[in-house]
Amino acid sequence: MNTEKATCKEVMNHICDNLGEELDSPRCVAIKTHLDSCDSCKKYFTSVETTIQFYKKYNVEVDDNTHKRLLNFLGLED
């Protein structure tokens, strides 16, 4: 991911992979800057953060096929 200016897809991929990471790395600074200026990503981030906090106490196993289908549905497949 470009550390100068992050795209919405890069932000969403990074949020899914690294929510809770320290926000002082160049990558995270670029993401924070993007979130500050993009209402769509900010709403998405808040939604993901809330969902993760809500389900943190649950240990749910998801098979690989379901995981891939979910990423595809969210438009986050590689």
PDB file of N, CA, C and O in Angstrom:
ATOM      1  N   MET A   1       0.849  -1.179   0.000  1.00  0.00           N
ATOM      2  CA  MET A   1       0.000   0.000   0.000  1.00  0.00           C
ATOM      3  C   MET A   1       0.888   1.233   0.000  1.00  0.00           C
ATOM      4  O   MET A   1       1.893   1.292   0.708  1.00  0.00           O
ATOM      5  N   ASN A   2       0.509   2.200  -0.790  1.00  0.00           N
ATOM      6  CA  ASN A   2       1.215   3.473  -0.849  1.00  0.00           C
ATOM      7  C   ASN A   2       1.026   4.195   0.481  1.00  0.00           C
ATOM      8  O   ASN A   2      -0.105   4.346   0.945  1.00  0.00           O
ATOM      9  N   THR A   3       2.113   4.640   1.098  1.00  0.00           N
ATOM     10  CA  THR A   3       2.002   5.326   2.392  1.00  0.00           C
ATOM     11  C   THR A   3       1.683   6.804   2.245  1.00  0.00           C
ATOM     12  O   THR A   3       1.368   7.463   3.236  1.00  0.00           O
ATOM     13  N   GLU A   4       1.756   7.339   1.037  1.00  0.00           N
ATOM     14  CA  GLU A   4       1.440   8.751   0.815  1.00  0.00           C
ATOM     15  C   GLU A   4      -0.065   9.002   0.831  1.00  0.00           C
ATOM     16  O   GLU A   4      -0.547   9.897   1.526  1.00  0.00           O
ATOM     17  N   LYS A   5      -0.799   8.208   0.063  1.00  0.00           N
ATOM     18  CA  LYS A   5      -2.247   8.376  -0.035  1.00  0.00           C
ATOM     19  C   LYS A   5      -2.875   7.006  -0.206  1.00  0.00           C
ATOM     20  O   LYS A   5      -2.603   6.317  -1.190  1.00  0.00           O
ATOM     21  N   ALA A   6      -3.702   6.609   0.728  1.00  0.00           N
ATOM     22  CA  ALA A   6      -4.333   5.295   0.687  1.00  0.00           C
ATOM     23  C   ALA A   6      -5.654   5.376  -0.063  1.00  0.00           C
ATOM     24  O   ALA A   6      -6.374   6.369   0.044  1.00  0.00           O
ATOM     25  N   THR A   7      -5.975   4.325  -0.827  1.00  0.00           N
ATOM     26  CA  THR A   7      -7.270   4.242  -1.499  1.00  0.00           C
ATOM     27  C   THR A   7      -8.273   3.575  -0.564  1.00  0.00           C
ATOM     28  O   THR A   7      -7.888   2.978   0.442  1.00  0.00           O
ATOM     29  N   CYS A   8      -9.552   3.675  -0.895  1.00  0.00           N
ATOM     30  CA  CYS A   8     -10.596   3.052  -0.083  1.00  0.00           C
ATOM     31  C   CYS A   8     -10.363   1.541   0.044  1.00  0.00           C
ATOM     32  O   CYS A   8     -10.457   0.992   1.142  1.00  0.00           O
ATOM     33  N   LYS A   9     -10.061   0.869  -1.070  1.00  0.00           N
ATOM     34  CA  LYS A   9      -9.850  -0.580  -1.020  1.00  0.00           C
ATOM     35  C   LYS A   9      -8.654  -0.923  -0.141  1.00  0.00           C
ATOM     36  O   LYS A   9      -8.715  -1.887   0.622  1.00  0.00           O
ATOM     37  N   GLU A  10      -7.566  -0.155  -0.229  1.00  0.00           N
ATOM     38  CA  GLU A  10      -6.400  -0.401   0.618  1.00  0.00           C
ATOM     39  C   GLU A  10      -6.755  -0.218   2.085  1.00  0.00           C
ATOM     40  O   GLU A  10      -6.344  -1.008   2.934  1.00  0.00           O
ATOM     41  N   VAL A  11      -7.514   0.818   2.376  1.00  0.00           N
ATOM     42  CA  VAL A  11      -7.929   1.068   3.757  1.00  0.00           C
ATOM     43  C   VAL A  11      -8.768  -0.094   4.266  1.00  0.00           C
ATOM     44  O   VAL A  11      -8.535  -0.591   5.368  1.00  0.00           O
ATOM     45  N   MET A  12      -9.731  -0.528   3.482  1.00  0.00           N
ATOM     46  CA  MET A  12     -10.598  -1.621   3.916  1.00  0.00           C
ATOM     47  C   MET A  12      -9.819  -2.922   4.101  1.00  0.00           C
ATOM     48  O   MET A  12     -10.041  -3.640   5.076  1.00  0.00           O
ATOM     49  N   ASN A  13      -8.914  -3.229   3.180  1.00  0.00           N
ATOM     50  CA  ASN A  13      -8.090  -4.431   3.325  1.00  0.00           C
ATOM     51  C   ASN A  13      -7.234  -4.345   4.577  1.00  0.00           C
ATOM     52  O   ASN A  13      -7.120  -5.323   5.315  1.00  0.00           O
ATOM     53  N   HIS A  14      -6.635  -3.199   4.824  1.00  0.00           N
ATOM     54  CA  HIS A  14      -5.770  -3.043   5.990  1.00  0.00           C
ATOM     55  C   HIS A  14      -6.573  -3.119   7.285  1.00  0.00           C
ATOM     56  O   HIS A  14      -6.127  -3.732   8.256  1.00  0.00           O
ATOM     57  N   ILE A  15      -7.733  -2.511   7.305  1.00  0.00           N
ATOM     58  CA  ILE A  15      -8.569  -2.556   8.506  1.00  0.00           C
ATOM     59  C   ILE A  15      -8.914  -4.002   8.835  1.00  0.00           C
ATOM     60  O   ILE A  15      -8.823  -4.413   9.992  1.00  0.00           O
ATOM     61  N   CYS A  16      -9.304  -4.764   7.844  1.00  0.00           N
ATOM     62  CA  CYS A  16      -9.666  -6.162   8.087  1.00  0.00           C
ATOM     63  C   CYS A  16      -8.478  -6.976   8.572  1.00  0.00           C
ATOM     64  O   CYS A  16      -8.633  -7.862   9.413  1.00  0.00           O
ATOM     65  N   ASP A  17      -7.304  -6.685   8.053  1.00  0.00           N
ATOM     66  CA  ASP A  17      -6.115  -7.451   8.413  1.00  0.00           C
ATOM     67  C   ASP A  17      -5.497  -7.006   9.730  1.00  0.00           C
ATOM     68  O   ASP A  17      -4.906  -7.825  10.433  1.00  0.00           O
ATOM     69  N   ASN A  18      -5.617  -5.748  10.076  1.00  0.00           N
ATOM     70  CA  ASN A  18      -4.801  -5.215  11.163  1.00  0.00           C
ATOM     71  C   ASN A  18      -5.524  -4.309  12.145  1.00  0.00           C
ATOM     72  O   ASN A  18      -4.890  -3.443  12.748  1.00  0.00           O
ATOM     73  N   LEU A  19      -6.803  -4.476  12.322  1.00  0.00           N
ATOM     74  CA  LEU A  19      -7.507  -3.621  13.270  1.00  0.00           C
ATOM     75  C   LEU A  19      -6.867  -3.763  14.649  1.00  0.00           C
ATOM     76  O   LEU A  19      -6.637  -4.874  15.127  1.00  0.00           O
ATOM     77  N   GLY A  20      -6.593  -2.659  15.261  1.00  0.00           N
ATOM     78  CA  GLY A  20      -5.973  -2.666  16.576  1.00  0.00           C
ATOM     79  C   GLY A  20      -4.478  -2.410  16.533  1.00  0.00           C
ATOM     80  O   GLY A  20      -3.843  -2.303  17.582  1.00  0.00           O
ATOM     81  N   GLU A  21      -3.905  -2.310  15.348  1.00  0.00           N
ATOM     82  CA  GLU A  21      -2.472  -2.019  15.206  1.00  0.00           C
ATOM     83  C   GLU A  21      -2.186  -0.590  15.656  1.00  0.00           C
ATOM     84  O   GLU A  21      -3.056   0.277  15.572  1.00  0.00           O
ATOM     85  N   GLU A  22      -0.975  -0.348  16.130  1.00  0.00           N
ATOM     86  CA  GLU A  22      -0.572   1.002  16.519  1.00  0.00           C
ATOM     87  C   GLU A  22      -0.662   1.931  15.310  1.00  0.00           C
ATOM     88  O   GLU A  22      -0.300   1.542  14.199  1.00  0.00           O
ATOM     89  N   LEU A  23      -1.136   3.137  15.519  1.00  0.00           N
ATOM     90  CA  LEU A  23      -1.358   4.062  14.413  1.00  0.00           C
ATOM     91  C   LEU A  23      -0.201   5.028  14.187  1.00  0.00           C
ATOM     92  O   LEU A  23      -0.409   6.131  13.681  1.00  0.00           O
ATOM     93  N   ASP A  24       1.027   4.628  14.558  1.00  0.00           N
ATOM     94  CA  ASP A  24       2.155   5.530  14.353  1.00  0.00           C
ATOM     95  C   ASP A  24       3.058   5.117  13.192  1.00  0.00           C
ATOM     96  O   ASP A  24       4.001   5.838  12.866  1.00  0.00           O
ATOM     97  N   SER A  25       2.789   3.974  12.564  1.00  0.00           N
ATOM     98  CA  SER A  25       3.579   3.567  11.405  1.00  0.00           C
ATOM     99  C   SER A  25       3.167   4.415  10.205  1.00  0.00           C
ATOM    100  O   SER A  25       2.048   4.928  10.178  1.00  0.00           O
ATOM    101  N   PRO A  26       4.050   4.577   9.206  1.00  0.00           N
ATOM    102  CA  PRO A  26       3.685   5.363   8.020  1.00  0.00           C
ATOM    103  C   PRO A  26       2.403   4.861   7.352  1.00  0.00           C
ATOM    104  O   PRO A  26       1.584   5.664   6.906  1.00  0.00           O
ATOM    105  N   ARG A  27       2.227   3.557   7.283  1.00  0.00           N
ATOM    106  CA  ARG A  27       1.018   2.989   6.672  1.00  0.00           C
ATOM    107  C   ARG A  27      -0.219   3.398   7.453  1.00  0.00           C
ATOM    108  O   ARG A  27      -1.224   3.803   6.870  1.00  0.00           O
ATOM    109  N   CYS A  28      -0.142   3.291   8.767  1.00  0.00           N
ATOM    110  CA  CYS A  28      -1.302   3.628   9.589  1.00  0.00           C
ATOM    111  C   CYS A  28      -1.587   5.127   9.582  1.00  0.00           C
ATOM    112  O   CYS A  28      -2.745   5.537   9.661  1.00  0.00           O
ATOM    113  N   VAL A  29      -0.545   5.942   9.488  1.00  0.00           N
ATOM    114  CA  VAL A  29      -0.749   7.390   9.380  1.00  0.00           C
ATOM    115  C   VAL A  29      -1.495   7.709   8.088  1.00  0.00           C
ATOM    116  O   VAL A  29      -2.398   8.545   8.081  1.00  0.00           O
ATOM    117  N   ALA A  30      -1.116   7.036   6.982  1.00  0.00           N
ATOM    118  CA  ALA A  30      -1.806   7.243   5.701  1.00  0.00           C
ATOM    119  C   ALA A  30      -3.262   6.809   5.809  1.00  0.00           C
ATOM    120  O   ALA A  30      -4.148   7.462   5.258  1.00  0.00           O
ATOM    121  N   ILE A  31      -3.510   5.723   6.505  1.00  0.00           N
ATOM    122  CA  ILE A  31      -4.885   5.239   6.680  1.00  0.00           C
ATOM    123  C   ILE A  31      -5.684   6.212   7.538  1.00  0.00           C
ATOM    124  O   ILE A  31      -6.826   6.533   7.210  1.00  0.00           O
ATOM    125  N   LYS A  32      -5.095   6.681   8.628  1.00  0.00           N
ATOM    126  CA  LYS A  32      -5.798   7.636   9.479  1.00  0.00           C
ATOM    127  C   LYS A  32      -6.128   8.909   8.706  1.00  0.00           C
ATOM    128  O   LYS A  32      -7.222   9.457   8.839  1.00  0.00           O
ATOM    129  N   THR A  33      -5.186   9.373   7.904  1.00  0.00           N
ATOM    130  CA  THR A  33      -5.429  10.556   7.075  1.00  0.00           C
ATOM    131  C   THR A  33      -6.590  10.308   6.126  1.00  0.00           C
ATOM    132  O   THR A  33      -7.454  11.168   5.951  1.00  0.00           O
ATOM    133  N   HIS A  34      -6.608   9.121   5.510  1.00  0.00           N
ATOM    134  CA  HIS A  34      -7.696   8.770   4.600  1.00  0.00           C
ATOM    135  C   HIS A  34      -9.025   8.712   5.349  1.00  0.00           C
ATOM    136  O   HIS A  34     -10.032   9.234   4.870  1.00  0.00           O
ATOM    137  N   LEU A  35      -9.033   8.082   6.519  1.00  0.00           N
ATOM    138  CA  LEU A  35     -10.271   7.981   7.299  1.00  0.00           C
ATOM    139  C   LEU A  35     -10.789   9.354   7.704  1.00  0.00           C
ATOM    140  O   LEU A  35     -11.998   9.574   7.768  1.00  0.00           O
ATOM    141  N   ASP A  36      -9.871  10.273   7.976  1.00  0.00           N
ATOM    142  CA  ASP A  36     -10.281  11.626   8.360  1.00  0.00           C
ATOM    143  C   ASP A  36     -10.978  12.366   7.225  1.00  0.00           C
ATOM    144  O   ASP A  36     -11.760  13.287   7.465  1.00  0.00           O
ATOM    145  N   SER A  37     -10.694  11.962   5.988  1.00  0.00           N
ATOM    146  CA  SER A  37     -11.264  12.693   4.853  1.00  0.00           C
ATOM    147  C   SER A  37     -12.292  11.896   4.050  1.00  0.00           C
ATOM    148  O   SER A  37     -12.874  12.428   3.104  1.00  0.00           O
ATOM    149  N   CYS A  38     -12.523  10.639   4.406  1.00  0.00           N
ATOM    150  CA  CYS A  38     -13.443   9.800   3.624  1.00  0.00           C
ATOM    151  C   CYS A  38     -14.554   9.268   4.534  1.00  0.00           C
ATOM    152  O   CYS A  38     -14.341   8.345   5.320  1.00  0.00           O
ATOM    153  N   ASP A  39     -15.730   9.860   4.413  1.00  0.00           N
ATOM    154  CA  ASP A  39     -16.846   9.449   5.264  1.00  0.00           C
ATOM    155  C   ASP A  39     -17.229   7.986   5.064  1.00  0.00           C
ATOM    156  O   ASP A  39     -17.609   7.307   6.018  1.00  0.00           O
ATOM    157  N   SER A  40     -17.131   7.500   3.834  1.00  0.00           N
ATOM    158  CA  SER A  40     -17.486   6.114   3.551  1.00  0.00           C
ATOM    159  C   SER A  40     -16.578   5.148   4.314  1.00  0.00           C
ATOM    160  O   SER A  40     -17.063   4.221   4.964  1.00  0.00           O
ATOM    161  N   CYS A  41     -15.288   5.359   4.238  1.00  0.00           N
ATOM    162  CA  CYS A  41     -14.338   4.492   4.948  1.00  0.00           C
ATOM    163  C   CYS A  41     -14.457   4.660   6.461  1.00  0.00           C
ATOM    164  O   CYS A  41     -14.312   3.695   7.211  1.00  0.00           O
ATOM    165  N   LYS A  42     -14.720   5.881   6.903  1.00  0.00           N
ATOM    166  CA  LYS A  42     -14.876   6.132   8.338  1.00  0.00           C
ATOM    167  C   LYS A  42     -16.072   5.344   8.881  1.00  0.00           C
ATOM    168  O   LYS A  42     -15.988   4.740   9.950  1.00  0.00           O
ATOM    169  N   LYS A  43     -17.189   5.353   8.137  1.00  0.00           N
ATOM    170  CA  LYS A  43     -18.365   4.583   8.549  1.00  0.00           C
ATOM    171  C   LYS A  43     -18.065   3.091   8.530  1.00  0.00           C
ATOM    172  O   LYS A  43     -18.470   2.358   9.433  1.00  0.00           O
ATOM    173  N   TYR A  44     -17.353   2.643   7.499  1.00  0.00           N
ATOM    174  CA  TYR A  44     -16.979   1.235   7.404  1.00  0.00           C
ATOM    175  C   TYR A  44     -16.092   0.850   8.587  1.00  0.00           C
ATOM    176  O   TYR A  44     -16.331  -0.171   9.232  1.00  0.00           O
ATOM    177  N   PHE A  45     -15.082   1.652   8.874  1.00  0.00           N
ATOM    178  CA  PHE A  45     -14.174   1.379   9.981  1.00  0.00           C
ATOM    179  C   PHE A  45     -14.939   1.282  11.293  1.00  0.00           C
ATOM    180  O   PHE A  45     -14.733   0.346  12.065  1.00  0.00           O
ATOM    181  N   THR A  46     -15.811   2.232  11.548  1.00  0.00           N
ATOM    182  CA  THR A  46     -16.592   2.236  12.781  1.00  0.00           C
ATOM    183  C   THR A  46     -17.453   0.982  12.873  1.00  0.00           C
ATOM    184  O   THR A  46     -17.570   0.380  13.940  1.00  0.00           O
ATOM    185  N   SER A  47     -18.051   0.595  11.755  1.00  0.00           N
ATOM    186  CA  SER A  47     -18.878  -0.610  11.719  1.00  0.00           C
ATOM    187  C   SER A  47     -18.055  -1.864  12.023  1.00  0.00           C
ATOM    188  O   SER A  47     -18.469  -2.709  12.818  1.00  0.00           O
ATOM    189  N   VAL A  48     -16.891  -1.977  11.387  1.00  0.00           N
ATOM    190  CA  VAL A  48     -16.026  -3.141  11.621  1.00  0.00           C
ATOM    191  C   VAL A  48     -15.544  -3.149  13.065  1.00  0.00           C
ATOM    192  O   VAL A  48     -15.558  -4.190  13.722  1.00  0.00           O
ATOM    193  N   GLU A  49     -15.123  -2.009  13.550  1.00  0.00           N
ATOM    194  CA  GLU A  49     -14.631  -1.909  14.920  1.00  0.00           C
ATOM    195  C   GLU A  49     -15.708  -2.311  15.929  1.00  0.00           C
ATOM    196  O   GLU A  49     -15.432  -3.063  16.864  1.00  0.00           O
ATOM    197  N   THR A  50     -16.918  -1.818  15.745  1.00  0.00           N
ATOM    198  CA  THR A  50     -18.036  -2.147  16.627  1.00  0.00           C
ATOM    199  C   THR A  50     -18.358  -3.630  16.571  1.00  0.00           C
ATOM    200  O   THR A  50     -18.577  -4.268  17.600  1.00  0.00           O
ATOM    201  N   THR A  51     -18.384  -4.175  15.355  1.00  0.00           N
ATOM    202  CA  THR A  51     -18.677  -5.598  15.178  1.00  0.00           C
ATOM    203  C   THR A  51     -17.626  -6.463  15.854  1.00  0.00           C
ATOM    204  O   THR A  51     -17.959  -7.440  16.525  1.00  0.00           O
ATOM    205  N   ILE A  52     -16.363  -6.110  15.681  1.00  0.00           N
ATOM    206  CA  ILE A  52     -15.276  -6.886  16.300  1.00  0.00           C
ATOM    207  C   ILE A  52     -15.377  -6.814  17.820  1.00  0.00           C
ATOM    208  O   ILE A  52     -15.227  -7.833  18.495  1.00  0.00           O
ATOM    209  N   GLN A  53     -15.627  -5.641  18.360  1.00  0.00           N
ATOM    210  CA  GLN A  53     -15.762  -5.516  19.812  1.00  0.00           C
ATOM    211  C   GLN A  53     -16.935  -6.349  20.330  1.00  0.00           C
ATOM    212  O   GLN A  53     -16.843  -6.973  21.387  1.00  0.00           O
ATOM    213  N   PHE A  54     -18.029  -6.356  19.584  1.00  0.00           N
ATOM    214  CA  PHE A  54     -19.220  -7.100  19.985  1.00  0.00           C
ATOM    215  C   PHE A  54     -18.960  -8.603  19.990  1.00  0.00           C
ATOM    216  O   PHE A  54     -19.382  -9.310  20.905  1.00  0.00           O
ATOM    217  N   TYR A  55     -18.261  -9.088  18.963  1.00  0.00           N
ATOM    218  CA  TYR A  55     -18.048 -10.525  18.817  1.00  0.00           C
ATOM    219  C   TYR A  55     -16.723 -11.023  19.389  1.00  0.00           C
ATOM    220  O   TYR A  55     -16.415 -12.209  19.271  1.00  0.00           O
ATOM    221  N   LYS A  56     -15.946 -10.158  19.996  1.00  0.00           N
ATOM    222  CA  LYS A  56     -14.649 -10.556  20.531  1.00  0.00           C
ATOM    223  C   LYS A  56     -14.759 -11.691  21.548  1.00  0.00           C
ATOM    224  O   LYS A  56     -13.851 -12.514  21.669  1.00  0.00           O
ATOM    225  N   LYS A  57     -15.851 -11.728  22.263  1.00  0.00           N
ATOM    226  CA  LYS A  57     -16.007 -12.750  23.292  1.00  0.00           C
ATOM    227  C   LYS A  57     -16.406 -14.110  22.718  1.00  0.00           C
ATOM    228  O   LYS A  57     -16.391 -15.108  23.440  1.00  0.00           O
ATOM    229  N   TYR A  58     -16.759 -14.167  21.444  1.00  0.00           N
ATOM    230  CA  TYR A  58     -17.153 -15.421  20.812  1.00  0.00           C
ATOM    231  C   TYR A  58     -15.995 -16.017  20.030  1.00  0.00           C
ATOM    232  O   TYR A  58     -15.210 -15.285  19.426  1.00  0.00           O
ATOM    233  N   ASN A  59     -15.884 -17.325  20.035  1.00  0.00           N
ATOM    234  CA  ASN A  59     -14.861 -18.019  19.259  1.00  0.00           C
ATOM    235  C   ASN A  59     -15.573 -18.855  18.197  1.00  0.00           C
ATOM    236  O   ASN A  59     -15.934 -20.007  18.437  1.00  0.00           O
ATOM    237  N   VAL A  60     -15.765 -18.264  17.031  1.00  0.00           N
ATOM    238  CA  VAL A  60     -16.487 -18.916  15.956  1.00  0.00           C
ATOM    239  C   VAL A  60     -15.508 -19.335  14.868  1.00  0.00           C
ATOM    240  O   VAL A  60     -14.732 -18.518  14.372  1.00  0.00           O
ATOM    241  N   GLU A  61     -15.549 -20.598  14.504  1.00  0.00           N
ATOM    242  CA  GLU A  61     -14.703 -21.106  13.426  1.00  0.00           C
ATOM    243  C   GLU A  61     -15.468 -21.004  12.106  1.00  0.00           C
ATOM    244  O   GLU A  61     -16.620 -21.427  12.011  1.00  0.00           O
ATOM    245  N   VAL A  62     -14.822 -20.446  11.105  1.00  0.00           N
ATOM    246  CA  VAL A  62     -15.423 -20.322   9.777  1.00  0.00           C
ATOM    247  C   VAL A  62     -14.533 -21.090   8.806  1.00  0.00           C
ATOM    248  O   VAL A  62     -13.319 -20.889   8.770  1.00  0.00           O
ATOM    249  N   ASP A  63     -15.147 -21.967   8.023  1.00  0.00           N
ATOM    250  CA  ASP A  63     -14.348 -22.745   7.073  1.00  0.00           C
ATOM    251  C   ASP A  63     -13.813 -21.841   5.963  1.00  0.00           C
ATOM    252  O   ASP A  63     -14.331 -20.749   5.734  1.00  0.00           O
ATOM    253  N   ASP A  64     -12.772 -22.310   5.281  1.00  0.00           N
ATOM    254  CA  ASP A  64     -12.099 -21.514   4.251  1.00  0.00           C
ATOM    255  C   ASP A  64     -13.041 -21.062   3.143  1.00  0.00           C
ATOM    256  O   ASP A  64     -12.943 -19.926   2.677  1.00  0.00           O
ATOM    257  N   ASN A  65     -13.952 -21.930   2.714  1.00  0.00           N
ATOM    258  CA  ASN A  65     -14.885 -21.574   1.645  1.00  0.00           C
ATOM    259  C   ASN A  65     -15.795 -20.419   2.065  1.00  0.00           C
ATOM    260  O   ASN A  65     -16.021 -19.488   1.293  1.00  0.00           O
ATOM    261  N   THR A  66     -16.310 -20.486   3.283  1.00  0.00           N
ATOM    262  CA  THR A  66     -17.170 -19.412   3.779  1.00  0.00           C
ATOM    263  C   THR A  66     -16.381 -18.113   3.905  1.00  0.00           C
ATOM    264  O   THR A  66     -16.878 -17.040   3.566  1.00  0.00           O
ATOM    265  N   HIS A  67     -15.166 -18.217   4.388  1.00  0.00           N
ATOM    266  CA  HIS A  67     -14.308 -17.036   4.519  1.00  0.00           C
ATOM    267  C   HIS A  67     -14.065 -16.389   3.150  1.00  0.00           C
ATOM    268  O   HIS A  67     -14.169 -15.171   3.009  1.00  0.00           O
ATOM    269  N   LYS A  68     -13.744 -17.204   2.149  1.00  0.00           N
ATOM    270  CA  LYS A  68     -13.508 -16.688   0.793  1.00  0.00           C
ATOM    271  C   LYS A  68     -14.772 -16.054   0.222  1.00  0.00           C
ATOM    272  O   LYS A  68     -14.706 -15.002  -0.413  1.00  0.00           O
ATOM    273  N   ARG A  69     -15.925 -16.690   0.447  1.00  0.00           N
ATOM    274  CA  ARG A  69     -17.188 -16.137  -0.053  1.00  0.00           C
ATOM    275  C   ARG A  69     -17.496 -14.797   0.609  1.00  0.00           C
ATOM    276  O   ARG A  69     -17.985 -13.876  -0.044  1.00  0.00           O
ATOM    277  N   LEU A  70     -17.209 -14.690   1.912  1.00  0.00           N
ATOM    278  CA  LEU A  70     -17.440 -13.434   2.624  1.00  0.00           C
ATOM    279  C   LEU A  70     -16.552 -12.324   2.082  1.00  0.00           C
ATOM    280  O   LEU A  70     -17.020 -11.213   1.834  1.00  0.00           O
ATOM    281  N   LEU A  71     -15.264 -12.629   1.897  1.00  0.00           N
ATOM    282  CA  LEU A  71     -14.361 -11.631   1.331  1.00  0.00           C
ATOM    283  C   LEU A  71     -14.804 -11.216  -0.061  1.00  0.00           C
ATOM    284  O   LEU A  71     -14.738 -10.037  -0.408  1.00  0.00           O
ATOM    285  N   ASN A  72     -15.253 -12.168  -0.858  1.00  0.00           N
ATOM    286  CA  ASN A  72     -15.747 -11.876  -2.202  1.00  0.00           C
ATOM    287  C   ASN A  72     -16.980 -10.969  -2.124  1.00  0.00           C
ATOM    288  O   ASN A  72     -17.089  -9.995  -2.869  1.00  0.00           O
ATOM    289  N   PHE A  73     -17.891 -11.291  -1.232  1.00  0.00           N
ATOM    290  CA  PHE A  73     -19.105 -10.496  -1.065  1.00  0.00           C
ATOM    291  C   PHE A  73     -18.773  -9.062  -0.654  1.00  0.00           C
ATOM    292  O   PHE A  73     -19.406  -8.112  -1.114  1.00  0.00           O
ATOM    293  N   LEU A  74     -17.774  -8.918   0.215  1.00  0.00           N
ATOM    294  CA  LEU A  74     -17.370  -7.589   0.681  1.00  0.00           C
ATOM    295  C   LEU A  74     -16.480  -6.858  -0.316  1.00  0.00           C
ATOM    296  O   LEU A  74     -16.145  -5.690  -0.120  1.00  0.00           O
ATOM    297  N   GLY A  75     -16.099  -7.554  -1.392  1.00  0.00           N
ATOM    298  CA  GLY A  75     -15.234  -6.941  -2.401  1.00  0.00           C
ATOM    299  C   GLY A  75     -13.798  -6.814  -1.934  1.00  0.00           C
ATOM    300  O   GLY A  75     -13.083  -5.915  -2.376  1.00  0.00           O
ATOM    301  N   LEU A  76     -13.361  -7.703  -1.044  1.00  0.00           N
ATOM    302  CA  LEU A  76     -12.026  -7.624  -0.467  1.00  0.00           C
ATOM    303  C   LEU A  76     -11.119  -8.766  -0.895  1.00  0.00           C
ATOM    304  O   LEU A  76     -10.031  -8.929  -0.343  1.00  0.00           O
ATOM    305  N   GLU A  77     -11.551  -9.558  -1.871  1.00  0.00           N
ATOM    306  CA  GLU A  77     -10.714 -10.664  -2.325  1.00  0.00           C
ATOM    307  C   GLU A  77      -9.477 -10.113  -3.020  1.00  0.00           C
ATOM    308  O   GLU A  77      -9.505  -9.036  -3.615  1.00  0.00           O
ATOM    309  N   ASP A  78      -8.395 -10.872  -2.930  1.00  0.00           N
ATOM    310  CA  ASP A  78      -7.131 -10.432  -3.555  1.00  0.00           C
ATOM    311  C   ASP A  78      -7.116 -10.722  -5.027  1.00  0.00           C
ATOM    312  O   ASP A  78      -6.135 -10.420  -5.706  1.00  0.00           O
TER     313      ASP A  78
END
